[in-house]
Amino acid sequence: MIINTNSIVSATEANKNFSKVAKMAEQKGHVVVFKNNRPKLLVIDLDKEPQIEMTEDEKLEFVAARILREHRAAFEELAK
């Protein structure tokens, strides 16, 4: 992957202002987050970036699975 220097942010900046990073990803397709002067994370706009092609249903399933995994205990408690 070729990294555009205009789409790089530090981990500190991403942590402080994620909405800015998200907007950059929407505009540029992706943003590379650097930590300790090395590329660490890739924030992508799933609608624009061809690296991951998903249907709208697949995107929803992906997010739903993550939410379920992260909050499983709460969902199990609510199911009682």
C-alpha positions as CSV (number, residue, x, y, z in Angstrom):
1,M,0.0,0.0,0.0
2,I,1.3,3.4,-0.9
3,I,0.8,5.8,2.0
4,N,-0.2,9.4,1.2
5,T,1.5,11.7,3.6
6,N,-1.7,13.8,3.7
7,S,-3.5,10.8,5.2
8,I,-1.2,10.2,8.2
9,V,-2.1,11.0,11.8
10,S,-0.4,10.2,15.1
11,A,-1.9,7.8,17.5
12,T,-2.1,10.7,20.0
13,E,-4.1,12.8,17.5
14,A,-6.4,9.9,16.7
15,N,-7.0,9.3,20.4
16,K,-7.8,12.9,21.1
17,N,-9.9,13.6,18.0
18,F,-11.2,10.5,16.4
19,S,-14.0,12.4,14.6
20,K,-11.3,14.3,12.7
21,V,-9.7,11.0,11.7
22,A,-13.1,9.6,10.6
23,K,-13.8,12.6,8.5
24,M,-10.3,12.3,6.9
25,A,-11.0,8.7,6.1
26,E,-14.4,9.6,4.5
27,Q,-12.6,12.3,2.3
28,K,-9.5,10.4,1.4
29,G,-10.7,6.7,1.6
30,H,-8.3,5.8,4.4
31,V,-6.1,7.2,7.1
32,V,-2.9,5.6,8.5
33,V,-2.3,6.0,12.2
34,F,1.3,6.0,13.2
35,K,2.6,5.0,16.6
36,N,6.2,5.4,17.6
37,N,6.9,6.7,14.0
38,R,5.7,3.5,12.4
39,P,2.4,2.7,10.7
40,K,0.2,0.9,13.2
41,L,-3.5,1.2,12.2
42,L,-5.5,1.7,9.1
43,V,-8.9,3.5,9.3
44,I,-10.8,3.0,6.1
45,D,-14.1,4.2,4.7
46,L,-15.8,0.9,3.7
47,D,-17.9,2.7,1.1
48,K,-14.8,4.0,-0.8
49,E,-11.9,1.7,-0.2
50,P,-11.8,-1.3,-2.6
51,Q,-9.6,-3.3,-0.3
52,I,-12.7,-4.5,1.6
53,E,-15.8,-4.9,-0.5
54,M,-18.9,-5.7,1.5
55,T,-22.6,-5.4,0.8
56,E,-24.6,-3.3,3.2
57,D,-25.9,-6.4,4.9
58,E,-22.4,-7.7,5.4
59,K,-21.4,-4.4,6.9
60,L,-24.3,-4.6,9.3
61,E,-23.5,-8.2,10.2
62,F,-19.8,-7.3,10.8
63,V,-20.8,-4.4,13.2
64,A,-23.5,-6.4,14.9
65,A,-21.1,-9.3,15.6
66,R,-18.6,-7.0,17.1
67,I,-21.2,-5.3,19.3
68,L,-22.5,-8.7,20.4
69,R,-18.9,-10.0,21.2
70,E,-18.0,-6.9,23.2
71,H,-21.2,-6.7,25.2
72,R,-22.2,-10.3,25.4
73,A,-22.5,-10.3,29.2
74,A,-24.9,-7.4,29.1
75,F,-27.0,-9.1,26.4
76,E,-27.1,-12.3,28.4
77,E,-28.3,-10.4,31.5
78,L,-31.0,-8.6,29.5
79,A,-32.2,-12.0,28.1
80,K,-33.0,-13.3,31.6
